[in-house]
Amino acid sequence: MENFIGGKIAKAGNRHAPEVSQQTGFPSAATHYQEAPIDLHKELIYNQDATFFVRIVGENWVDFNIYHHDVLIIDRSFKLQKNRLALIVKEGEFDIINFNTNYKKEEIQVWGIITFIIHNML
């Protein structure tokens, strides 16, 4: 496009400025691709250096809603407190307890506090 300025012809500058399109009408079905994916490490892990995973074999801890093939997320940085589930070693065996006053800290070795239980729903 050309403009007339004082009897001379001058070319117009580049008027097109690329930018994000302005949405009009219905939203695109693909807009959810713009969102960041959910990172389960960011959602479920409090302290990455002190966290580990354990897969459960057996039905020994059904009372705690922990079933065969569940995955436990265990954090070693948390302190043992009353009514928290903990992975312990007692008499050379791993066990899961709901810590209360019936246990003395001298009798058990705490490996970590269970922060999440992941169940398979299939």
Secondary structure as the mmCIF struct_conf table of DSSP 4:
data_model
#
loop_
_struct_conf.conf_type_id
_struct_conf.id
_struct_conf.beg_label_comp_id
_struct_conf.beg_label_asym_id
_struct_conf.beg_label_seq_id
_struct_conf.end_label_comp_id
_struct_conf.end_label_asym_id
_struct_conf.end_label_seq_id
STRN STRN1 GLU A 2 ILE A 5
TURN_TY1_P TURN_TY1_P1 GLY A 6 GLY A 7
STRN STRN2 LYS A 8 LYS A 11
HELX_LH_PP_P HELX_LH_PP_P1 ALA A 12 GLY A 13
HELX_LH_PP_P HELX_LH_PP_P2 VAL A 20 GLN A 23
BEND BEND1 GLY A 25 PHE A 26
HELX_LH_PP_P HELX_LH_PP_P3 PRO A 27 SER A 28
TURN_TY1_P TURN_TY1_P2 ALA A 29 ALA A 30
HELX_RH_3T_P HELX_RH_3T_P1 THR A 31 GLN A 34
BEND BEND2 GLU A 35 GLU A 35
HELX_LH_PP_P HELX_LH_PP_P4 ALA A 36 ILE A 38
HELX_RH_AL_P HELX_RH_AL_P1 LEU A 40 LEU A 44
BEND BEND3 TYR A 46 TYR A 46
HELX_RH_3T_P HELX_RH_3T_P2 GLN A 48 ALA A 50
STRN STRN3 THR A 51 ARG A 55
BEND BEND4 GLY A 58 GLU A 59
TURN_TY1_P TURN_TY1_P3 ASN A 60 TRP A 61
HELX_RH_3T_P HELX_RH_3T_P3 VAL A 62 PHE A 64
TURN_TY1_P TURN_TY1_P4 ASN A 65 ASN A 65
TURN_TY1_P TURN_TY1_P5 HIS A 68 HIS A 69
STRN STRN4 VAL A 71 ASP A 75
TURN_TY1_P TURN_TY1_P6 ARG A 76 SER A 77
BEND BEND5 PHE A 78 PHE A 78
HELX_LH_PP_P HELX_LH_PP_P5 LYS A 79 LEU A 80
TURN_TY1_P TURN_TY1_P7 LYS A 82 ASN A 83
STRN STRN5 LEU A 85 LYS A 90
TURN_TY1_P TURN_TY1_P8 GLU A 91 GLY A 92
STRN STRN6 GLU A 93 ASN A 98
TURN_TY1_P TURN_TY1_P9 THR A 101 ASN A 102
BEND BEND6 TYR A 103 TYR A 103
TURN_TY1_P TURN_TY1_P10 LYS A 105 GLU A 107
STRN STRN7 GLN A 109 ILE A 118
#
